[in-house]
Amino acid sequence: MTENEEIINRLERMNRLLAYSLIRGIPYPEQVEMLNYAGYATKEIADMTGKTSKNVSQTLWRIKKKRADAESASEEVTEPPTQTEACNAHSTGTDSGTQ
């Protein structure tokens, strides 16, 4: 093994140790999310967590779906009324400030 290969192996080992310390003691879905965010492949996450690649993929899908659902729900709630809607509400007396 060349000196460069030895350095690469040591760096990879250090990265794995850091990843293990990062996910220790947190729920599985959060482990998957953190490792995915850190750039680990599905197979690597499966190896680190002791799960199958299929399970990791399903967990990532659920996380992304949950995030998308939350974003769409927040868009519906925080979207301000259009100028026409605001004028109509004011003129019909349905605006909470006019009652």
TAVEN-V561883 format. One record per backbone hydrogen bond with DSSP energy under -0.5 kcal/mol. NH is the residue of the N-H (numbers start at 1). CO is the residue of the C=O. E is the energy in kcal/mol with one decimal. If there is no record, write none. Layout:
<<NH CO E> <NH CO E>>
This chain:
<<6 2 -2.0> <7 3 -2.2> <8 4 -2.5> <9 5 -2.5> <10 6 -2.2> <11 7 -2.5> <12 8 -2.6> <13 9 -2.2> <14 10 -2.4> <15 11 -2.5> <16 12 -2.2> <17 13 -2.4> <18 14 -2.4> <19 15 -2.4> <20 16 -2.8> <21 17 -2.3> <22 18 -1.8> <23 19 -1.9> <24 20 -1.2> <26 23 -1.7> <30 27 -0.5> <31 27 -2.0> <32 28 -2.5> <33 29 -2.3> <34 30 -2.6> <35 31 -2.6> <36 32 -2.5> <37 33 -2.4> <38 34 -1.9> <39 36 -1.4> <40 35 -2.3> <45 41 -2.5> <46 42 -2.5> <47 43 -2.3> <48 44 -2.2> <49 45 -2.3> <50 46 -1.6> <51 46 -1.2> <56 52 -2.2> <57 53 -2.5> <58 54 -2.4> <59 55 -2.4> <60 56 -2.6> <61 57 -2.2> <62 58 -2.4> <63 59 -2.4> <64 60 -2.5> <65 61 -2.6> <66 62 -2.7> <67 63 -2.3> <68 64 -2.4> <69 65 -2.6> <70 66 -2.2> <71 67 -2.3> <72 68 -2.3> <73 69 -2.0> <74 70 -2.1> <75 71 -1.9> <76 72 -1.6> <77 73 -1.5> <78 74 -2.3> <79 75 -0.9> <86 82 -2.4> <87 83 -2.3> <88 84 -2.6> <89 85 -2.4> <90 86 -2.0> <91 87 -2.6> <92 88 -1.8> <93 89 -0.6> <93 90 -0.5> <94 89 -1.8> <95 89 -1.4> <98 95 -1.8>>
